[in-house]
Amino acid sequence: MDIAFASETLMSLLAALPLTLELAVTAIAFGSVLALALALARLSGILVLDWLARSYVFVFRGTPLLVQIFLIYYGLSQFAAVRHSIFWPVLREPYWCAVLALMLNTAAYASEIIRGGLLAVPHGQVEAARACGMPRFMIFRRIVMPLAIRQALPGYGNEMISMVKATSLASIITLMEITGVAARIISETYRVIEVFVVAGAIYLAINFLLTRLIAFVEHRLSPHQRQPMPIRGALKGETH
C-alpha cells in the first residue's frame, strides 16, 4: 500500500467525517423518539394504535433501506401535492431526505428493542410503586423507563452501530459523507483497495468508540453488577 496516498486519502475522508456523524446522530435522536412512541402504541392495548404500529414496523423492517431512500428522495417529488406543500423546502434537500429515511428505518427496529425492554420490567416493582402512591407518569419516569433502558441498551447499541454504517448509503443521493468521498476518489484514481481500506478503518474507529461509550453507560446504569470494593485491609485481617 502506498503510505503517502493512504495518508492523503485519510485526510480527505476525515473532512467528510462531521457529515457522517451528523447524519447518524440526527437520525438516531429523532428515531429514538419515534421508536418510543411506536413501542408505547404497541403496548397501549388500543387496537387501532397497535395495528398501525405493527404495520409500520412490518413495512420498514421488511424493505431494504436503499429502497426507502430512493422512494423518499426520488419518489416524493413525483407528487404535486408534496412539491406544493410546506414540507417541500425540506424534502427537496438530499440531507433531510437521508435523515428522514434513516430515522424511519431505525425507529422500526428500535421500537421492538424498546418494547422488549419495557416488557422486561418486573411487574412487582411497578406494583410496589403504586402501593407507595406514585402517579402513573412518575412510575413510568422513575421506575419503568430507567429499568427498560438498562434492559434495552445492549440491543439498542447494536442498532446505533448499524445506523452509523447505514449512513454510507446516503452517498447514492449525492451526499459527500465518507463513502461518497471515497467513491469520488476512486473515480479519480482507480485505486479501490487503498481507499476502501482507509474508509473501513474510519468506520471501525467510530464504532469502536461507540461500543466503548455504550459499555460505559451500561456499566453506570448497572450498579448491582459491579464488583464490590473490598474494605482496605480486610483481606489482611487488619483491625482499627
SELO-203935 format. One line per field, with one value per residue: residue number from 1; residue in three letters; x, z, y of N, C-alpha, C in turn. Coordinates in steps of 0.1 Angstrom, whole numbers, plus 5000, padded with zeros to 4 digits. Layout:
<pts>
num <- NUM:...
residuo <- Ala:...
n_east <- X:...
n_up <- Z:...
n_north <- Y:...
ca_east <- X:...
ca_up <- Z:...
ca_north <- Y:...
c_east <- X:...
c_up <- Z:...
c_north <- Y:...
</pts>
This chain:
<pts>
num <- 1:2:3:4:5:6:7:8:9:10:11:12:13:14:15:16:17:18:19:20:21:22:23:24:25:26:27:28:29:30:31:32:33:34:35:36:37:38:39:40:41:42:43:44:45:46:47:48:49:50:51:52:53:54:55:56:57:58:59:60:61:62:63:64:65:66:67:68:69:70:71:72:73:74:75:76:77:78:79:80:81:82:83:84:85:86:87:88:89:90:91:92:93:94:95:96:97:98:99:100:101:102:103:104:105:106:107:108:109:110:111:112:113:114:115:116:117:118:119:120:121:122:123:124:125:126:127:128:129:130:131:132:133:134:135:136:137:138:139:140:141:142:143:144:145:146:147:148:149:150:151:152:153:154:155:156:157:158:159:160:161:162:163:164:165:166:167:168:169:170:171:172:173:174:175:176:177:178:179:180:181:182:183:184:185:186:187:188:189:190:191:192:193:194:195:196:197:198:199:200:201:202:203:204:205:206:207:208:209:210:211:212:213:214:215:216:217:218:219:220:221:222:223:224:225:226:227:228:229:230:231:232:233:234:235:236:237:238:239:240
residuo <- Met:Asp:Ile:Ala:Phe:Ala:Ser:Glu:Thr:Leu:Met:Ser:Leu:Leu:Ala:Ala:Leu:Pro:Leu:Thr:Leu:Glu:Leu:Ala:Val:Thr:Ala:Ile:Ala:Phe:Gly:Ser:Val:Leu:Ala:Leu:Ala:Leu:Ala:Leu:Ala:Arg:Leu:Ser:Gly:Ile:Leu:Val:Leu:Asp:Trp:Leu:Ala:Arg:Ser:Tyr:Val:Phe:Val:Phe:Arg:Gly:Thr:Pro:Leu:Leu:Val:Gln:Ile:Phe:Leu:Ile:Tyr:Tyr:Gly:Leu:Ser:Gln:Phe:Ala:Ala:Val:Arg:His:Ser:Ile:Phe:Trp:Pro:Val:Leu:Arg:Glu:Pro:Tyr:Trp:Cys:Ala:Val:Leu:Ala:Leu:Met:Leu:Asn:Thr:Ala:Ala:Tyr:Ala:Ser:Glu:Ile:Ile:Arg:Gly:Gly:Leu:Leu:Ala:Val:Pro:His:Gly:Gln:Val:Glu:Ala:Ala:Arg:Ala:Cys:Gly:Met:Pro:Arg:Phe:Met:Ile:Phe:Arg:Arg:Ile:Val:Met:Pro:Leu:Ala:Ile:Arg:Gln:Ala:Leu:Pro:Gly:Tyr:Gly:Asn:Glu:Met:Ile:Ser:Met:Val:Lys:Ala:Thr:Ser:Leu:Ala:Ser:Ile:Ile:Thr:Leu:Met:Glu:Ile:Thr:Gly:Val:Ala:Ala:Arg:Ile:Ile:Ser:Glu:Thr:Tyr:Arg:Val:Ile:Glu:Val:Phe:Val:Val:Ala:Gly:Ala:Ile:Tyr:Leu:Ala:Ile:Asn:Phe:Leu:Leu:Thr:Arg:Leu:Ile:Ala:Phe:Val:Glu:His:Arg:Leu:Ser:Pro:His:Gln:Arg:Gln:Pro:Met:Pro:Ile:Arg:Gly:Ala:Leu:Lys:Gly:Glu:Thr:His
n_east <- 5008:5005:5018:5019:4998:4977:4977:4970:4945:4932:4931:4914:4891:4885:4877:4851:4840:4825:4799:4791:4788:4770:4747:4742:4738:4717:4696:4694:4687:4661:4649:4648:4629:4606:4606:4601:4574:4562:4566:4552:4526:4523:4520:4499:4473:4453:4435:4436:4459:4478:4477:4484:4511:4522:4520:4536:4561:4564:4565:4588:4608:4607:4615:4643:4667:4679:4660:4641:4653:4656:4628:4619:4636:4635:4609:4589:4590:4576:4549:4526:4513:4531:4552:4541:4536:4542:4563:4581:4605:4622:4621:4632:4658:4688:4701:4682:4663:4679:4682:4656:4649:4667:4660:4633:4637:4654:4638:4618:4632:4643:4620:4610:4631:4629:4604:4607:4624:4607:4588:4603:4605:4602:4571:4564:4579:4566:4541:4548:4555:4531:4517:4530:4519:4526:4520:4509:4525:4548:4557:4563:4584:4603:4606:4598:4610:4639:4646:4638:4655:4680:4677:4673:4695:4719:4709:4700:4723:4736:4719:4724:4751:4747:4733:4752:4769:4750:4748:4764:4750:4739:4754:4744:4725:4738:4752:4781:4794:4816:4817:4808:4828:4849:4841:4843:4871:4880:4869:4885:4912:4912:4920:4911:4913:4931:4917:4892:4900:4911:4887:4871:4886:4882:4854:4855:4869:4852:4830:4842:4847:4821:4811:4826:4816:4789:4792:4803:4781:4762:4775:4774:4747:4741:4746:4743:4757:4784:4816:4820:4838:4866:4870:4896:4924:4909:4912:4936:4933:4934:4929:4913
n_up <- 5000:4992:5013:5014:4996:5010:5034:5024:5014:5038:5051:5034:5037:5064:5064:5056:5078:5098:5086:5083:5110:5118:5103:5114:5142:5142:5129:5147:5171:5165:5156:5179:5195:5179:5179:5206:5208:5190:5204:5227:5216:5207:5231:5243:5243:5228:5200:5174:5175:5181:5158:5137:5145:5143:5116:5105:5115:5103:5075:5073:5084:5067:5042:5021:5032:5013:4992:5005:5008:4982:4975:4991:4984:4955:4949:4964:4952:4929:4933:4930:4952:4972:4963:4964:4990:5025:5033:5013:5009:5027:5020:4995:4998:4998:5022:5043:5033:5035:5062:5070:5059:5072:5098:5099:5093:5114:5136:5133:5139:5164:5180:5185:5201:5223:5231:5240:5262:5278:5284:5299:5324:5358:5371:5397:5408:5397:5409:5435:5435:5429:5452:5469:5463:5440:5411:5378:5357:5370:5379:5354:5346:5366:5374:5354:5329:5335:5341:5318:5299:5308:5303:5275:5264:5254:5230:5217:5214:5194:5173:5170:5161:5137:5124:5121:5102:5082:5072:5051:5028:5021:5002:4977:4971:4965:4987:5002:5023:5042:5026:5001:4995:4993:4971:4951:4951:4942:4917:4905:4908:4906:4925:4943:4965:4984:4991:5001:5022:5039:5044:5056:5079:5092:5097:5114:5136:5145:5153:5172:5193:5198:5208:5232:5245:5249:5265:5287:5296:5301:5322:5341:5345:5357:5386:5403:5392:5395:5408:5443:5462:5481:5516:5529:5538:5548:5537:5547:5573:5591:5619:5633
n_north <- 4988:5022:5045:5073:5080:5068:5083:5108:5102:5096:5121:5134:5119:5122:5148:5145:5133:5148:5152:5126:5118:5136:5129:5104:5109:5127:5111:5090:5103:5115:5092:5077:5089:5085:5058:5052:5061:5044:5019:5023:5026:5000:4987:4998:4987:4996:4989:5000:5017:4998:4982:5000:5006:4980:4976:4996:4989:4964:4972:4989:4973:4952:4960:4970:4994:5009:5010:5025:5050:5057:5059:5080:5102:5103:5095:5110:5135:5132:5138:5162:5174:5172:5187:5212:5216:5227:5212:5208:5225:5212:5185:5185:5186:5167:5160:5161:5143:5120:5118:5116:5090:5073:5078:5069:5042:5032:5037:5017:4993:4999:5003:4978:4969:4986:4980:4954:4959:4974:4954:4938:4948:4942:4933:4934:4956:4978:4975:4979:5006:5017:5010:5027:5051:5065:5085:5076:5086:5093:5069:5057:5074:5072:5046:5026:5034:5039:5012:4998:5010:5001:4974:4974:4986:4971:4958:4981:4995:4980:4986:5013:5012:4999:5019:5039:5027:5025:5050:5052:5047:5071:5083:5077:5095:5118:5129:5139:5122:5100:5076:5086:5105:5087:5072:5092:5097:5072:5072:5090:5081:5053:5036:5013:4995:5007:5030:5021:5005:5025:5040:5020:5016:5040:5039:5017:5027:5046:5031:5015:5034:5040:5016:5015:5037:5029:5007:5019:5035:5014:5002:5022:5023:4999:4993:4972:4951:4955:4948:4946:4970:4960:4964:4984:4966:4946:4920:4914:4910:4931:4953:4981
ca_east <- 5000:5012:5015:5016:4985:4968:4976:4963:4931:4927:4928:4902:4879:4883:4870:4837:4835:4814:4787:4787:4784:4757:4736:4739:4733:4703:4687:4692:4679:4647:4644:4645:4616:4595:4606:4594:4560:4557:4566:4540:4514:4522:4517:4487:4461:4443:4437:4440:4473:4486:4477:4492:4525:4526:4521:4548:4573:4564:4569:4602:4618:4607:4620:4657:4669:4683:4648:4634:4660:4652:4614:4618:4643:4631:4595:4580:4590:4567:4536:4524:4508:4543:4560:4535:4534:4552:4574:4589:4618:4630:4621:4640:4673:4693:4705:4670:4658:4686:4679:4642:4649:4675:4652:4621:4642:4659:4627:4611:4640:4645:4607:4609:4641:4624:4592:4612:4629:4595:4581:4612:4605:4595:4558:4564:4584:4555:4530:4553:4555:4517:4514:4536:4511:4531:4511:4513:4536:4560:4561:4569:4596:4613:4607:4598:4620:4653:4648:4637:4667:4690:4675:4673:4707:4728:4703:4699:4736:4738:4712:4732:4763:4742:4729:4764:4773:4740:4749:4772:4740:4735:4762:4737:4717:4748:4758:4795:4800:4828:4816:4807:4841:4857:4837:4848:4885:4882:4866:4896:4925:4911:4928:4899:4917:4936:4906:4882:4907:4911:4873:4867:4893:4875:4841:4858:4873:4839:4822:4849:4845:4807:4809:4831:4806:4777:4797:4804:4767:4757:4782:4769:4733:4740:4755:4742:4766:4797:4823:4821:4852:4869:4874:4911:4930:4900:4917:4948:4929:4939:4919:4915
ca_up <- 5000:4991:5026:5011:4991:5021:5043:5017:5014:5051:5053:5026:5042:5077:5062:5055:5090:5105:5079:5086:5124:5119:5098:5124:5155:5140:5127:5160:5181:5161:5156:5193:5199:5172:5184:5219:5205:5185:5214:5236:5209:5207:5245:5248:5244:5219:5188:5162:5176:5180:5144:5130:5149:5137:5101:5103:5118:5092:5063:5073:5086:5056:5029:5022:5035:5000:4985:5013:5005:4968:4974:4997:4976:4941:4948:4969:4943:4918:4937:4930:4965:4980:4958:4967:5005:5033:5036:5001:5011:5034:5013:4982:5002:5000:5036:5051:5028:5041:5077:5072:5056:5083:5111:5098:5094:5127:5145:5133:5146:5178:5187:5191:5212:5234:5236:5248:5274:5287:5289:5308:5337:5367:5374:5412:5411:5393:5419:5447:5433:5430:5466:5476:5459:5429:5399:5366:5349:5378:5378:5341:5345:5377:5376:5342:5319:5338:5340:5304:5292:5311:5296:5260:5259:5246:5217:5210:5210:5181:5163:5167:5153:5123:5118:5117:5089:5072:5066:5038:5017:5018:4991:4965:4968:4962:4999:5003:5035:5040:5014:4989:4991:4989:4957:4942:4950:4934:4903:4900:4909:4903:4935:4951:4977:4994:4995:5009:5034:5048:5047:5065:5092:5099:5103:5125:5147:5150:5160:5185:5203:5202:5217:5245:5252:5253:5276:5299:5300:5306:5335:5350:5348:5363:5398:5410:5386:5397:5419:5454:5465:5494:5526:5530:5549:5553:5533:5555:5587:5599:5627:5635
ca_north <- 5000:5035:5052:5087:5081:5065:5095:5119:5098:5097:5135:5137:5112:5128:5160:5141:5127:5155:5149:5112:5118:5144:5121:5093:5114:5132:5101:5082:5111:5116:5079:5071:5095:5078:5044:5051:5063:5031:5009:5026:5022:4985:4982:5006:4980:5002:4980:5008:5021:4986:4978:5010:5004:4968:4978:5005:4981:4954:4978:4994:4962:4942:4966:4975:5008:5016:5013:5036:5062:5061:5063:5093:5112:5104:5092:5120:5146:5129:5142:5177:5179:5173:5198:5225:5216:5234:5204:5207:5231:5202:5172:5186:5186:5154:5158:5158:5130:5109:5118:5110:5076:5067:5079:5060:5028:5029:5037:5004:4983:5003:5002:4965:4967:4993:4973:4943:4965:4977:4942:4931:4955:4934:4938:4937:4969:4987:4974:4985:5020:5021:5009:5039:5062:5072:5086:5067:5092:5092:5055:5055:5082:5069:5032:5018:5038:5035:4997:4995:5015:4992:4961:4976:4992:4963:4957:4994:4998:4973:4993:5025:5008:4996:5031:5046:5021:5027:5064:5051:5047:5085:5087:5074:5107:5129:5134:5136:5117:5092:5067:5094:5110:5075:5069:5102:5095:5060:5075:5099:5074:5039:5028:5009:4988:5016:5040:5014:5001:5037:5042:5009:5018:5051:5033:5008:5035:5053:5021:5011:5044:5039:5005:5018:5046:5021:4998:5028:5038:5002:5000:5032:5020:4986:4993:4959:4941:4959:4941:4954:4973:4955:4974:4984:4959:4935:4908:4911:4908:4943:4958:4995
c_east <- 5009:5009:5012:5002:4974:4966:4968:4948:4925:4923:4915:4889:4875:4875:4855:4831:4824:4800:4782:4781:4771:4745:4732:4733:4719:4693:4684:4684:4665:4641:4640:4632:4604:4594:4599:4579:4554:4556:4554:4527:4512:4516:4505:4475:4450:4445:4442:4455:4482:4488:4486:4507:4530:4529:4533:4560:4575:4570:4584:4612:4618:4611:4634:4657:4672:4670:4640:4640:4656:4637:4612:4624:4638:4616:4586:4579:4580:4552:4535:4520:4521:4551:4554:4531:4544:4564:4584:4603:4627:4632:4629:4655:4677:4696:4692:4663:4665:4683:4665:4642:4656:4666:4640:4626:4646:4648:4619:4619:4640:4632:4606:4619:4635:4612:4597:4618:4618:4589:4590:4612:4597:4581:4557:4569:4573:4544:4535:4552:4540:4512:4519:4528:4516:4521:4517:4525:4549:4566:4568:4583:4607:4615:4608:4609:4634:4656:4648:4649:4679:4689:4677:4686:4716:4722:4703:4713:4740:4731:4719:4744:4758:4738:4741:4769:4763:4741:4757:4762:4736:4743:4754:4728:4726:4754:4772:4800:4812:4828:4815:4820:4850:4854:4843:4863:4888:4879:4878:4910:4924:4918:4917:4903:4921:4925:4896:4888:4907:4897:4868:4874:4886:4862:4844:4862:4861:4831:4829:4846:4830:4804:4815:4822:4794:4781:4798:4790:4761:4762:4776:4754:4731:4749:4755:4752:4781:4803:4824:4836:4855:4874:4889:4915:4921:4906:4930:4946:4933:4927:4923:4908
c_up <- 5000:5004:5023:5005:5002:5031:5037:5016:5028:5055:5046:5032:5056:5075:5060:5067:5097:5099:5083:5101:5126:5114:5108:5136:5153:5138:5139:5170:5177:5160:5169:5198:5192:5176:5197:5217:5199:5195:5224:5229:5209:5221:5251:5250:5235:5205:5176:5163:5175:5165:5135:5133:5143:5122:5098:5105:5107:5079:5063:5077:5075:5043:5031:5024:5022:4992:4992:5009:4991:4967:4980:4989:4962:4940:4952:4959:4931:4921:4938:4944:4974:4976:4962:4982:5012:5036:5024:5003:5019:5026:5000:4985:5004:5014:5044:5046:5034:5055:5079:5069:5068:5096:5110:5099:5108:5138:5145:5140:5161:5186:5193:5202:5225:5240:5245:5261:5284:5292:5299:5322:5347:5372:5389:5415:5408:5404:5432:5446:5434:5445:5474:5472:5448:5418:5388:5359:5357:5379:5365:5341:5355:5378:5363:5332:5322:5337:5326:5296:5295:5304:5281:5255:5251:5231:5210:5206:5197:5170:5160:5159:5139:5116:5113:5103:5078:5065:5053:5026:5013:5006:4978:4961:4969:4975:5000:5017:5032:5027:5001:4985:4987:4974:4947:4940:4941:4919:4897:4899:4905:4913:4945:4965:4988:5000:5004:5022:5044:5053:5058:5079:5099:5105:5115:5138:5153:5159:5173:5196:5208:5211:5231:5252:5257:5265:5289:5305:5307:5320:5345:5354:5355:5376:5405:5404:5388:5409:5431:5458:5479:5503:5528:5542:5554:5549:5541:5570:5596:5607:5630:5648
c_north <- 5013:5043:5066:5089:5078:5076:5106:5115:5099:5111:5139:5131:5118:5141:5158:5135:5135:5153:5135:5111:5125:5136:5110:5098:5119:5121:5092:5090:5112:5102:5073:5077:5087:5064:5042:5052:5050:5020:5011:5023:5007:4980:4989:4998:4985:4995:4988:5012:5009:4981:4987:5008:4991:4969:4986:4996:4970:4960:4982:4984:4952:4947:4971:4990:5016:5019:5024:5049:5067:5066:5077:5104:5114:5103:5104:5132:5144:5134:5157:5182:5180:5185:5212:5226:5224:5226:5203:5213:5221:5190:5173:5186:5172:5150:5153:5146:5118:5107:5112:5095:5068:5067:5069:5045:5024:5028:5023:4994:4987:5002:4988:4962:4974:4986:4961:4948:4968:4965:4935:4937:4946:4940:4942:4951:4980:4987:4980:5000:5025:5020:5021:5052:5070:5073:5078:5073:5092:5078:5052:5062:5077:5054:5024:5022:5035:5020:4993:4999:5005:4979:4962:4981:4984:4961:4970:4999:4992:4981:5006:5023:5006:5009:5039:5040:5023:5041:5063:5051:5061:5090:5085:5086:5120:5135:5130:5133:5108:5083:5075:5100:5099:5072:5079:5100:5083:5063:5083:5091:5060:5030:5024:5004:4998:5025:5033:5009:5013:5040:5032:5011:5030:5047:5024:5016:5042:5043:5015:5021:5043:5027:5007:5027:5038:5013:5007:5031:5026:4999:5009:5029:5007:4985:4979:4948:4944:4951:4950:4957:4968:4966:4972:4976:4947:4921:4904:4909:4919:4947:4973:4999
</pts>
